[in-house]
């Protein structure tokens, strides 16, 4: 569910999940640079992501695959069981074949390699999940 933003422009509310501070910061920066997207929360573990998602009600979750405790694949499965689940895009440094396996296992909308993640890939993943 997209919320209305300033001037009735739809804004995609994003939860960013990564346990590596440098990657978390980079993902937040990409979202901040992309018109129509805003970070509403951050988390550093799968468990935190589940709690924060119920509080922040994101439209989109950018979820690292490799997290301490509950990994990103399992956290995604659990998020998608909710009454109004967000769209989840998995991110990692695994190759695309492994990424597609993670998507199949979790029900995520897409996988994007962290090395190529930027505003264009964010918009593409979001648009692709809406079709």
MIZA-27707 format. One record per atom (N, C-alpha, C, O, CB): residue in three letters; x, y, z; atom name. Coordinates in steps of 0.1 Angstrom, whole numbers, plus 5000, padded with zeros to 4 digits. Glycine has a CB too. Example, Ala and Ser with C-alpha at 12.3 -4.5 7.8 and 13.67 -1.06 7.14 Angstrom:
BEGIN
SITE  residu     x     y     z  atome
SITE     ALA  5132  4943  5078      N
SITE     ALA  5123  4955  5078     CA
SITE     ALA  5132  4967  5078      C
SITE     ALA  5142  4967  5085      O
SITE     ALA  5113  4955  5090     CB
SITE     SER  5128  4978  5071      N
SITE     SER  5137  4989  5071     CA
SITE     SER  5129  5000  5079      C
SITE     SER  5134  5011  5080      O
SITE     SER  5141  4994  5057     CB
END
This chain:
BEGIN
SITE  residu     x     y     z  atome
SITE     UNK  5008  4988  5000      N
SITE     UNK  5000  5000  5000     CA
SITE     UNK  5009  5012  5000      C
SITE     UNK  5017  5014  5009      O
SITE     UNK  4990  5000  5012     CB
SITE     UNK  5008  5020  4990      N
SITE     UNK  5016  5033  4989     CA
SITE     UNK  5009  5044  4997      C
SITE     UNK  4996  5045  4995      O
SITE     UNK  5018  5037  4974     CB
SITE     UNK  5016  5051  5004      N
SITE     UNK  5010  5062  5012     CA
SITE     UNK  5011  5075  5003      C
SITE     UNK  5020  5076  4995      O
SITE     UNK  5017  5064  5025     CB
SITE     UNK  5003  5085  5005      N
SITE     UNK  5004  5097  4998     CA
SITE     UNK  5015  5106  5005      C
SITE     UNK  5016  5106  5017      O
SITE     UNK  4990  5105  4998     CB
SITE     UNK  5022  5112  4996      N
SITE     UNK  5033  5121  5001     CA
SITE     UNK  5030  5135  4999      C
SITE     UNK  5018  5139  4998      O
SITE     UNK  5046  5117  4994     CB
SITE     UNK  5040  5144  5000      N
SITE     UNK  5038  5158  4998     CA
SITE     UNK  5032  5161  4985      C
SITE     UNK  5037  5156  4975      O
SITE     UNK  5051  5165  5001     CB
SITE     UNK  5022  5169  4984      N
SITE     UNK  5016  5173  4971     CA
SITE     UNK  5009  5162  4965      C
SITE     UNK  5008  5161  4952      O
SITE     UNK  5027  5178  4962     CB
SITE     UNK  5004  5152  4972      N
SITE     UNK  4997  5140  4967     CA
SITE     UNK  5005  5132  4957      C
SITE     UNK  5000  5125  4949      O
SITE     UNK  4985  5145  4960     CB
SITE     UNK  5019  5132  4959      N
SITE     UNK  5028  5124  4951     CA
SITE     UNK  5029  5111  4959      C
SITE     UNK  5033  5111  4971      O
SITE     UNK  5041  5131  4948     CB
SITE     UNK  5027  5100  4953      N
SITE     UNK  5028  5087  4959     CA
SITE     UNK  5043  5085  4964      C
SITE     UNK  5052  5087  4956      O
SITE     UNK  5024  5075  4950     CB
SITE     UNK  5045  5081  4976      N
SITE     UNK  5058  5078  4981     CA
SITE     UNK  5059  5064  4986      C
SITE     UNK  5050  5059  4993      O
SITE     UNK  5062  5088  4993     CB
SITE     UNK  5069  5057  4982      N
SITE     UNK  5070  5043  4986     CA
SITE     UNK  5078  5043  4999      C
SITE     UNK  5090  5048  4999      O
SITE     UNK  5078  5034  4974     CB
SITE     UNK  5072  5037  5009      N
SITE     UNK  5078  5037  5022     CA
SITE     UNK  5087  5024  5023      C
SITE     UNK  5083  5013  5020      O
SITE     UNK  5068  5036  5033     CB
SITE     UNK  5100  5026  5026      N
SITE     UNK  5110  5016  5026     CA
SITE     UNK  5116  5012  5039      C
SITE     UNK  5120  5021  5047      O
SITE     UNK  5121  5020  5016     CB
SITE     UNK  5117  5000  5042      N
SITE     UNK  5124  4994  5054     CA
SITE     UNK  5137  4988  5048      C
SITE     UNK  5137  4980  5039      O
SITE     UNK  5116  4984  5062     CB
SITE     UNK  5149  4992  5053      N
SITE     UNK  5162  4987  5049     CA
SITE     UNK  5167  4978  5060      C
SITE     UNK  5168  4982  5071      O
SITE     UNK  5171  4999  5045     CB
SITE     UNK  5171  4966  5056      N
SITE     UNK  5176  4956  5065     CA
SITE     UNK  5190  4951  5061      C
SITE     UNK  5191  4945  5050      O
SITE     UNK  5166  4944  5067     CB
SITE     UNK  5200  4954  5069      N
SITE     UNK  5214  4948  5066     CA
SITE     UNK  5221  4949  5079      C
SITE     UNK  5220  4959  5087      O
SITE     UNK  5221  4956  5055     CB
SITE     UNK  5229  4939  5082      N
SITE     UNK  5237  4939  5094     CA
SITE     UNK  5251  4945  5093      C
SITE     UNK  5258  4947  5103      O
SITE     UNK  5239  4924  5099     CB
SITE     UNK  5255  4949  5081      N
SITE     UNK  5268  4955  5079     CA
SITE     UNK  5265  4970  5077      C
SITE     UNK  5258  4975  5068      O
SITE     UNK  5275  4949  5066     CB
SITE     UNK  5271  4978  5086      N
SITE     UNK  5268  4992  5087     CA
SITE     UNK  5271  4999  5074      C
SITE     UNK  5263  5008  5069      O
SITE     UNK  5276  4999  5098     CB
SITE     UNK  5282  4996  5067      N
SITE     UNK  5285  5002  5054     CA
SITE     UNK  5275  4999  5044      C
SITE     UNK  5271  5008  5036      O
SITE     UNK  5299  4997  5050     CB
SITE     UNK  5270  4987  5043      N
SITE     UNK  5260  4983  5033     CA
SITE     UNK  5246  4990  5037      C
SITE     UNK  5239  4995  5028      O
SITE     UNK  5258  4968  5032     CB
SITE     UNK  5243  4990  5049      N
SITE     UNK  5231  4997  5054     CA
SITE     UNK  5231  5011  5050      C
SITE     UNK  5221  5016  5044      O
SITE     UNK  5229  4995  5069     CB
SITE     UNK  5242  5018  5052      N
SITE     UNK  5243  5032  5048     CA
SITE     UNK  5242  5034  5033      C
SITE     UNK  5236  5044  5029      O
SITE     UNK  5256  5038  5053     CB
SITE     UNK  5248  5025  5026      N
SITE     UNK  5248  5026  5011     CA
SITE     UNK  5234  5024  5006      C
SITE     UNK  5229  5031  4997      O
SITE     UNK  5257  5016  5005     CB
SITE     UNK  5226  5014  5012      N
SITE     UNK  5213  5012  5008     CA
SITE     UNK  5204  5024  5011      C
SITE     UNK  5195  5028  5003      O
SITE     UNK  5207  4999  5014     CB
SITE     UNK  5205  5029  5023      N
SITE     UNK  5198  5041  5027     CA
SITE     UNK  5201  5053  5017      C
SITE     UNK  5191  5060  5013      O
SITE     UNK  5201  5045  5041     CB
SITE     UNK  5213  5055  5014      N
SITE     UNK  5217  5065  5004     CA
SITE     UNK  5210  5064  4991      C
SITE     UNK  5206  5074  4985      O
SITE     UNK  5232  5066  5003     CB
SITE     UNK  5210  5051  4986      N
SITE     UNK  5203  5049  4973     CA
SITE     UNK  5188  5053  4974      C
SITE     UNK  5183  5059  4965      O
SITE     UNK  5205  5034  4969     CB
SITE     UNK  5182  5048  4984      N
SITE     UNK  5168  5051  4986     CA
SITE     UNK  5166  5067  4987      C
SITE     UNK  5157  5072  4981      O
SITE     UNK  5162  5045  4999     CB
SITE     UNK  5174  5073  4995      N
SITE     UNK  5173  5088  4996     CA
SITE     UNK  5175  5095  4983      C
SITE     UNK  5170  5106  4981      O
SITE     UNK  5184  5093  5006     CB
SITE     UNK  5183  5089  4974      N
SITE     UNK  5186  5096  4961     CA
SITE     UNK  5175  5093  4950      C
SITE     UNK  5175  5099  4940      O
SITE     UNK  5200  5091  4956     CB
SITE     UNK  5166  5084  4954      N
SITE     UNK  5156  5080  4944     CA
SITE     UNK  5143  5087  4946      C
SITE     UNK  5137  5085  4957      O
SITE     UNK  5154  5064  4944     CB
SITE     UNK  5139  5095  4937      N
SITE     UNK  5126  5102  4939     CA
SITE     UNK  5114  5092  4940      C
SITE     UNK  5114  5082  4933      O
SITE     UNK  5123  5112  4927     CB
SITE     UNK  5106  5096  4950      N
SITE     UNK  5094  5087  4952     CA
SITE     UNK  5096  5076  4962      C
SITE     UNK  5086  5069  4964      O
SITE     UNK  5090  5081  4939     CB
SITE     UNK  5108  5075  4968      N
SITE     UNK  5110  5065  4978     CA
SITE     UNK  5116  5072  4991      C
SITE     UNK  5123  5082  4990      O
SITE     UNK  5121  5055  4973     CB
SITE     UNK  5112  5067  5002      N
SITE     UNK  5117  5072  5015     CA
SITE     UNK  5120  5061  5025      C
SITE     UNK  5111  5052  5026      O
SITE     UNK  5108  5083  5020     CB
SITE     UNK  5131  5062  5032      N
SITE     UNK  5133  5052  5042     CA
SITE     UNK  5125  5056  5055      C
SITE     UNK  5126  5067  5060      O
SITE     UNK  5149  5052  5046     CB
SITE     UNK  5117  5046  5059      N
SITE     UNK  5109  5049  5071     CA
SITE     UNK  5115  5041  5083      C
SITE     UNK  5111  5044  5095      O
SITE     UNK  5095  5044  5069     CB
SITE     UNK  5124  5032  5081      N
SITE     UNK  5129  5024  5092     CA
SITE     UNK  5142  5016  5087      C
SITE     UNK  5143  5014  5075      O
SITE     UNK  5119  5014  5098     CB
SITE     UNK  5150  5012  5097      N
SITE     UNK  5162  5004  5094     CA
SITE     UNK  5162  4993  5104      C
SITE     UNK  5157  4994  5116      O
SITE     UNK  5175  5013  5095     CB
SITE     UNK  5168  4982  5100      N
SITE     UNK  5170  4970  5110     CA
SITE     UNK  5183  4963  5106      C
SITE     UNK  5188  4964  5095      O
SITE     UNK  5157  4960  5109     CB
SITE     UNK  5188  4956  5116      N
SITE     UNK  5201  4950  5114     CA
SITE     UNK  5200  4934  5116      C
SITE     UNK  5211  4928  5115      O
SITE     UNK  5211  4955  5123     CB
SITE     UNK  5188  4929  5118      N
SITE     UNK  5187  4914  5119     CA
SITE     UNK  5173  4911  5114      C
SITE     UNK  5164  4919  5112      O
SITE     UNK  5189  4909  5133     CB
SITE     UNK  5171  4898  5111      N
SITE     UNK  5158  4893  5107     CA
SITE     UNK  5147  4895  5117      C
SITE     UNK  5136  4899  5114      O
SITE     UNK  5159  4879  5103     CB
SITE     UNK  5151  4893  5130      N
SITE     UNK  5142  4895  5141     CA
SITE     UNK  5138  4909  5142      C
SITE     UNK  5126  4913  5144      O
SITE     UNK  5148  4890  5154     CB
SITE     UNK  5148  4918  5141      N
SITE     UNK  5145  4933  5142     CA
SITE     UNK  5136  4937  5130      C
SITE     UNK  5126  4945  5132      O
SITE     UNK  5157  4941  5142     CB
SITE     UNK  5138  4931  5118      N
SITE     UNK  5130  4935  5107     CA
SITE     UNK  5116  4931  5109      C
SITE     UNK  5107  4939  5105      O
SITE     UNK  5136  4928  5094     CB
SITE     UNK  5113  4920  5115      N
SITE     UNK  5099  4916  5117     CA
SITE     UNK  5092  4925  5126      C
SITE     UNK  5080  4929  5124      O
SITE     UNK  5099  4902  5122     CB
SITE     UNK  5099  4930  5137      N
SITE     UNK  5093  4939  5147     CA
SITE     UNK  5091  4953  5140      C
SITE     UNK  5080  4959  5141      O
SITE     UNK  5102  4940  5159     CB
SITE     UNK  5102  4958  5134      N
SITE     UNK  5101  4971  5128     CA
SITE     UNK  5091  4972  5117      C
SITE     UNK  5084  4982  5115      O
SITE     UNK  5115  4975  5123     CB
SITE     UNK  5089  4961  5109      N
SITE     UNK  5079  4961  5099     CA
SITE     UNK  5065  4963  5104      C
SITE     UNK  5057  4970  5098      O
SITE     UNK  5080  4949  5090     CB
SITE     UNK  5062  4957  5115      N
SITE     UNK  5049  4959  5121     CA
SITE     UNK  5046  4973  5126      C
SITE     UNK  5035  4977  5127      O
SITE     UNK  5046  4948  5132     CB
SITE     UNK  5057  4980  5130      N
SITE     UNK  5056  4993  5135     CA
SITE     UNK  5056  5004  5124      C
SITE     UNK  5049  5014  5125      O
SITE     UNK  5068  4996  5145     CB
SITE     UNK  5064  5002  5114      N
SITE     UNK  5066  5012  5103     CA
SITE     UNK  5057  5010  5091      C
SITE     UNK  5055  5019  5083      O
SITE     UNK  5080  5012  5099     CB
SITE     UNK  5052  4998  5089      N
SITE     UNK  5043  4995  5078     CA
SITE     UNK  5049  4999  5064      C
SITE     UNK  5043  5007  5057      O
SITE     UNK  5029  5001  5080     CB
SITE     UNK  5060  4993  5061      N
SITE     UNK  5066  4997  5048     CA
SITE     UNK  5059  4991  5036      C
SITE     UNK  5052  4981  5038      O
SITE     UNK  5081  4992  5048     CB
SITE     UNK  5060  4998  5025      N
SITE     UNK  5055  4992  5012     CA
SITE     UNK  5065  4983  5007      C
SITE     UNK  5062  4973  5000      O
SITE     UNK  5052  5004  5002     CB
SITE     UNK  5078  4986  5009      N
SITE     UNK  5089  4978  5003     CA
SITE     UNK  5100  4976  5014      C
SITE     UNK  5103  4984  5022      O
SITE     UNK  5095  4986  4991     CB
SITE     UNK  5105  4963  5014      N
SITE     UNK  5116  4960  5023     CA
SITE     UNK  5128  4956  5014      C
SITE     UNK  5127  4947  5006      O
SITE     UNK  5112  4948  5033     CB
SITE     UNK  5139  4962  5017      N
SITE     UNK  5152  4958  5010     CA
SITE     UNK  5159  4950  5021      C
SITE     UNK  5164  4955  5031      O
SITE     UNK  5160  4971  5006     CB
SITE     UNK  5159  4936  5018      N
SITE     UNK  5163  4927  5028     CA
SITE     UNK  5177  4920  5024      C
SITE     UNK  5177  4913  5013      O
SITE     UNK  5152  4916  5030     CB
SITE     UNK  5187  4921  5032      N
SITE     UNK  5199  4914  5030     CA
SITE     UNK  5196  4899  5032      C
SITE     UNK  5188  4895  5041      O
SITE     UNK  5210  4919  5040     CB
SITE     UNK  5202  4890  5025      N
SITE     UNK  5200  4876  5026     CA
SITE     UNK  5207  4870  5038      C
SITE     UNK  5201  4863  5046      O
SITE     UNK  5205  4868  5013     CB
SITE     UNK  5219  4875  5040      N
SITE     UNK  5227  4869  5051     CA
SITE     UNK  5227  4878  5063      C
SITE     UNK  5233  4889  5064      O
SITE     UNK  5242  4867  5047     CB
SITE     UNK  5219  4874  5073      N
SITE     UNK  5217  4882  5086     CA
SITE     UNK  5219  4873  5098      C
SITE     UNK  5218  4861  5097      O
SITE     UNK  5203  4888  5086     CB
SITE     UNK  5223  4879  5109      N
SITE     UNK  5224  4871  5121     CA
SITE     UNK  5211  4866  5126      C
SITE     UNK  5201  4873  5124      O
SITE     UNK  5232  4878  5132     CB
SITE     UNK  5210  4855  5132      N
SITE     UNK  5197  4849  5137     CA
SITE     UNK  5189  4845  5126      C
SITE     UNK  5193  4837  5117      O
SITE     UNK  5190  4860  5145     CB
SITE     UNK  5177  4850  5125      N
SITE     UNK  5168  4846  5113     CA
SITE     UNK  5174  4853  5101      C
SITE     UNK  5176  4865  5101      O
SITE     UNK  5153  4851  5116     CB
SITE     UNK  5177  4845  5091      N
SITE     UNK  5183  4851  5079     CA
SITE     UNK  5172  4858  5070      C
SITE     UNK  5160  4857  5073      O
SITE     UNK  5190  4840  5070     CB
SITE     UNK  5177  4865  5060      N
SITE     UNK  5167  4873  5052     CA
SITE     UNK  5157  4864  5045      C
SITE     UNK  5146  4869  5042      O
SITE     UNK  5175  4880  5042     CB
SITE     UNK  5160  4852  5041      N
SITE     UNK  5151  4843  5034     CA
SITE     UNK  5139  4840  5043      C
SITE     UNK  5128  4841  5040      O
SITE     UNK  5158  4830  5029     CB
SITE     UNK  5143  4836  5056      N
SITE     UNK  5132  4832  5065     CA
SITE     UNK  5124  4844  5070      C
SITE     UNK  5112  4844  5071      O
SITE     UNK  5139  4825  5078     CB
SITE     UNK  5131  4856  5072      N
SITE     UNK  5124  4868  5076     CA
SITE     UNK  5114  4872  5065      C
SITE     UNK  5103  4877  5068      O
SITE     UNK  5134  4879  5079     CB
SITE     UNK  5118  4870  5053      N
SITE     UNK  5109  4874  5041     CA
SITE     UNK  5097  4865  5042      C
SITE     UNK  5086  4869  5040      O
SITE     UNK  5117  4872  5028     CB
SITE     UNK  5099  4852  5043      N
SITE     UNK  5088  4842  5044     CA
SITE     UNK  5078  4847  5055      C
SITE     UNK  5066  4847  5052      O
SITE     UNK  5093  4828  5047     CB
SITE     UNK  5083  4850  5066      N
SITE     UNK  5074  4855  5077     CA
SITE     UNK  5067  4868  5075      C
SITE     UNK  5056  4869  5078      O
SITE     UNK  5083  4856  5090     CB
SITE     UNK  5074  4877  5069      N
SITE     UNK  5068  4890  5065     CA
SITE     UNK  5057  4888  5056      C
SITE     UNK  5046  4895  5057      O
SITE     UNK  5078  4900  5059     CB
SITE     UNK  5058  4879  5046      N
SITE     UNK  5048  4877  5036     CA
SITE     UNK  5036  4870  5041      C
SITE     UNK  5026  4869  5034      O
SITE     UNK  5054  4870  5024     CB
SITE     UNK  5036  4865  5053      N
SITE     UNK  5025  4858  5059     CA
SITE     UNK  5015  4868  5065      C
SITE     UNK  5004  4864  5069      O
SITE     UNK  5029  4848  5069     CB
SITE     UNK  5019  4880  5066      N
SITE     UNK  5011  4890  5073     CA
SITE     UNK  4998  4894  5065      C
SITE     UNK  4997  4890  5053      O
SITE     UNK  5019  4903  5075     CB
SITE     UNK  4989  4901  5071      N
SITE     UNK  4976  4905  5065     CA
SITE     UNK  4978  4914  5053      C
SITE     UNK  4971  4913  5043      O
SITE     UNK  4967  4911  5075     CB
SITE     UNK  4988  4923  5054      N
SITE     UNK  4990  4933  5043     CA
SITE     UNK  5006  4933  5041      C
SITE     UNK  5012  4943  5045      O
SITE     UNK  4985  4947  5047     CB
SITE     UNK  5011  4923  5035      N
SITE     UNK  5026  4921  5034     CA
SITE     UNK  5032  4932  5025      C
SITE     UNK  5026  4936  5015      O
SITE     UNK  5029  4908  5030     CB
SITE     UNK  5044  4936  5028      N
SITE     UNK  5051  4945  5019     CA
SITE     UNK  5057  4937  5008      C
SITE     UNK  5058  4925  5008      O
SITE     UNK  5062  4952  5027     CB
SITE     UNK  5062  4944  4998      N
SITE     UNK  5070  4938  4987     CA
SITE     UNK  5084  4937  4993      C
SITE     UNK  5089  4946  4999      O
SITE     UNK  5070  4947  4974     CB
SITE     UNK  5090  4925  4990      N
SITE     UNK  5104  4923  4996     CA
SITE     UNK  5113  4921  4984      C
SITE     UNK  5111  4913  4975      O
SITE     UNK  5104  4911  5005     CB
SITE     UNK  5124  4928  4984      N
SITE     UNK  5135  4926  4974     CA
SITE     UNK  5147  4922  4982      C
SITE     UNK  5152  4928  4991      O
SITE     UNK  5138  4940  4966     CB
SITE     UNK  5152  4910  4978      N
SITE     UNK  5164  4905  4985     CA
SITE     UNK  5177  4910  4979      C
SITE     UNK  5178  4913  4967      O
SITE     UNK  5165  4889  4984     CB
SITE     UNK  5187  4913  4987      N
SITE     UNK  5200  4918  4983     CA
SITE     UNK  5211  4910  4989      C
SITE     UNK  5210  4905  5000      O
SITE     UNK  5201  4933  4986     CB
SITE     UNK  5222  4908  4981      N
SITE     UNK  5233  4901  4987     CA
SITE     UNK  5245  4902  4977      C
SITE     UNK  5243  4908  4966      O
SITE     UNK  5230  4886  4990     CB
SITE     UNK  5256  4895  4980      N
SITE     UNK  5267  4895  4971     CA
SITE     UNK  5268  4881  4964      C
SITE     UNK  5277  4878  4956      O
SITE     UNK  5280  4898  4978     CB
SITE     UNK  5258  4872  4966      N
SITE     UNK  5257  4860  4959     CA
SITE     UNK  5255  4862  4944      C
SITE     UNK  5249  4872  4940      O
SITE     UNK  5247  4850  4965     CB
SITE     UNK  5258  4852  4935      N
SITE     UNK  5256  4854  4921     CA
SITE     UNK  5240  4853  4918      C
SITE     UNK  5233  4849  4927      O
SITE     UNK  5263  4843  4913     CB
SITE     UNK  5237  4857  4906      N
SITE     UNK  5222  4858  4903     CA
SITE     UNK  5215  4844  4904      C
SITE     UNK  5203  4844  4907      O
SITE     UNK  5221  4863  4889     CB
SITE     UNK  5222  4833  4901      N
SITE     UNK  5215  4820  4902     CA
SITE     UNK  5212  4817  4916      C
SITE     UNK  5200  4813  4919      O
SITE     UNK  5225  4809  4896     CB
SITE     UNK  5221  4820  4925      N
SITE     UNK  5218  4818  4939     CA
SITE     UNK  5207  4827  4944      C
SITE     UNK  5198  4824  4951      O
SITE     UNK  5230  4820  4948     CB
SITE     UNK  5207  4840  4939      N
SITE     UNK  5197  4850  4942     CA
SITE     UNK  5183  4845  4938      C
SITE     UNK  5174  4847  4945      O
SITE     UNK  5200  4863  4936     CB
SITE     UNK  5182  4839  4926      N
SITE     UNK  5169  4835  4921     CA
SITE     UNK  5164  4823  4930      C
SITE     UNK  5152  4821  4932      O
SITE     UNK  5170  4831  4907     CB
SITE     UNK  5173  4815  4935      N
SITE     UNK  5170  4804  4944     CA
SITE     UNK  5164  4810  4957      C
SITE     UNK  5154  4805  4962      O
SITE     UNK  5182  4795  4947     CB
SITE     UNK  5170  4820  4962      N
SITE     UNK  5165  4827  4974     CA
SITE     UNK  5151  4833  4972      C
SITE     UNK  5143  4832  4981      O
SITE     UNK  5175  4838  4978     CB
SITE     UNK  5149  4838  4960      N
SITE     UNK  5136  4844  4957     CA
SITE     UNK  5126  4832  4957      C
SITE     UNK  5115  4834  4963      O
SITE     UNK  5136  4851  4943     CB
SITE     UNK  5129  4821  4951      N
SITE     UNK  5120  4810  4950     CA
SITE     UNK  5117  4804  4964      C
SITE     UNK  5106  4800  4967      O
SITE     UNK  5126  4799  4941     CB
SITE     UNK  5127  4804  4972      N
SITE     UNK  5125  4798  4986     CA
SITE     UNK  5117  4808  4995      C
SITE     UNK  5110  4803  5004      O
SITE     UNK  5139  4796  4992     CB
SITE     UNK  5118  4821  4993      N
SITE     UNK  5112  4830  5002     CA
SITE     UNK  5099  4836  4998      C
SITE     UNK  5091  4840  5006      O
SITE     UNK  5122  4841  5005     CB
SITE     UNK  5097  4837  4985      N
SITE     UNK  5085  4844  4979     CA
SITE     UNK  5088  4859  4977      C
SITE     UNK  5078  4866  4974      O
SITE     UNK  5074  4843  4989     CB
SITE     UNK  5100  4863  4978      N
SITE     UNK  5104  4877  4975     CA
SITE     UNK  5100  4881  4961      C
SITE     UNK  5099  4872  4952      O
SITE     UNK  5119  4879  4978     CB
SITE     UNK  5099  4893  4958      N
SITE     UNK  5096  4898  4945     CA
SITE     UNK  5107  4898  4935      C
SITE     UNK  5106  4896  4923      O
SITE     UNK  5090  4912  4946     CB
SITE     UNK  5120  4900  4941      N
SITE     UNK  5131  4901  4932     CA
SITE     UNK  5144  4899  4940      C
SITE     UNK  5144  4899  4953      O
SITE     UNK  5132  4914  4925     CB
SITE     UNK  5155  4897  4933      N
SITE     UNK  5168  4897  4939     CA
SITE     UNK  5177  4907  4931      C
SITE     UNK  5176  4907  4919      O
SITE     UNK  5175  4882  4939     CB
SITE     UNK  5185  4914  4938      N
SITE     UNK  5194  4924  4932     CA
SITE     UNK  5208  4922  4939      C
SITE     UNK  5209  4922  4951      O
SITE     UNK  5189  4938  4933     CB
SITE     UNK  5218  4920  4931      N
SITE     UNK  5232  4920  4936     CA
SITE     UNK  5236  4933  4942      C
SITE     UNK  5233  4943  4935      O
SITE     UNK  5242  4915  4925     CB
SITE     UNK  5242  4934  4953      N
SITE     UNK  5245  4946  4960     CA
SITE     UNK  5254  4955  4951      C
SITE     UNK  5254  4967  4952      O
SITE     UNK  5252  4944  4973     CB
SITE     UNK  5263  4949  4943      N
SITE     UNK  5273  4956  4935     CA
SITE     UNK  5266  4965  4925      C
SITE     UNK  5272  4974  4920      O
SITE     UNK  5283  4947  4929     CB
SITE     UNK  5254  4961  4920      N
SITE     UNK  5247  4968  4910     CA
SITE     UNK  5235  4976  4915      C
SITE     UNK  5228  4982  4907      O
SITE     UNK  5243  4959  4898     CB
SITE     UNK  5233  4976  4928      N
SITE     UNK  5221  4982  4933     CA
SITE     UNK  5223  4997  4933      C
SITE     UNK  5232  5003  4938      O
SITE     UNK  5218  4977  4947     CB
SITE     UNK  5213  5004  4926      N
SITE     UNK  5213  5018  4925     CA
SITE     UNK  5199  5023  4923      C
SITE     UNK  5190  5015  4923      O
SITE     UNK  5222  5024  4914     CB
SITE     UNK  5197  5036  4921      N
SITE     UNK  5183  5041  4919     CA
SITE     UNK  5176  5034  4908      C
SITE     UNK  5164  5031  4909      O
SITE     UNK  5183  5056  4916     CB
SITE     UNK  5183  5031  4897      N
SITE     UNK  5176  5025  4886     CA
SITE     UNK  5171  5010  4889      C
SITE     UNK  5160  5006  4885      O
SITE     UNK  5186  5024  4873     CB
SITE     UNK  5180  5003  4896      N
SITE     UNK  5176  4989  4901     CA
SITE     UNK  5165  4990  4911      C
SITE     UNK  5156  4981  4911      O
SITE     UNK  5188  4982  4906     CB
SITE     UNK  5165  5000  4920      N
SITE     UNK  5154  5001  4930     CA
SITE     UNK  5141  5004  4922      C
SITE     UNK  5131  4997  4925      O
SITE     UNK  5157  5013  4939     CB
SITE     UNK  5141  5013  4913      N
SITE     UNK  5129  5016  4906     CA
SITE     UNK  5124  5004  4898      C
SITE     UNK  5112  5001  4897      O
SITE     UNK  5131  5028  4897     CB
SITE     UNK  5133  4997  4891      N
SITE     UNK  5130  4985  4883     CA
SITE     UNK  5124  4974  4892      C
SITE     UNK  5114  4968  4888      O
SITE     UNK  5143  4980  4876     CB
SITE     UNK  5130  4972  4903      N
SITE     UNK  5125  4961  4912     CA
SITE     UNK  5111  4965  4917      C
SITE     UNK  5102  4956  4918      O
SITE     UNK  5135  4959  4924     CB
SITE     UNK  5109  4977  4921      N
SITE     UNK  5096  4981  4925     CA
SITE     UNK  5085  4980  4914      C
SITE     UNK  5074  4975  4916      O
SITE     UNK  5096  4996  4931     CB
SITE     UNK  5089  4986  4902      N
SITE     UNK  5080  4985  4891     CA
SITE     UNK  5076  4971  4887      C
SITE     UNK  5065  4967  4884      O
SITE     UNK  5085  4992  4879     CB
SITE     UNK  5087  4962  4887      N
SITE     UNK  5085  4948  4884     CA
SITE     UNK  5076  4941  4893      C
SITE     UNK  5069  4931  4889      O
SITE     UNK  5098  4941  4883     CB
SITE     UNK  5076  4945  4906      N
SITE     UNK  5068  4938  4916     CA
SITE     UNK  5053  4943  4915      C
SITE     UNK  5044  4936  4921      O
SITE     UNK  5073  4941  4930     CB
SITE     UNK  5050  4953  4908      N
SITE     UNK  5037  4959  4907     CA
SITE     UNK  5029  4954  4895      C
SITE     UNK  5017  4956  4893      O
SITE     UNK  5037  4974  4907     CB
SITE     UNK  5036  4946  4886      N
SITE     UNK  5029  4942  4874     CA
SITE     UNK  5023  4928  4876      C
SITE     UNK  5017  4923  4866      O
SITE     UNK  5039  4941  4862     CB
END
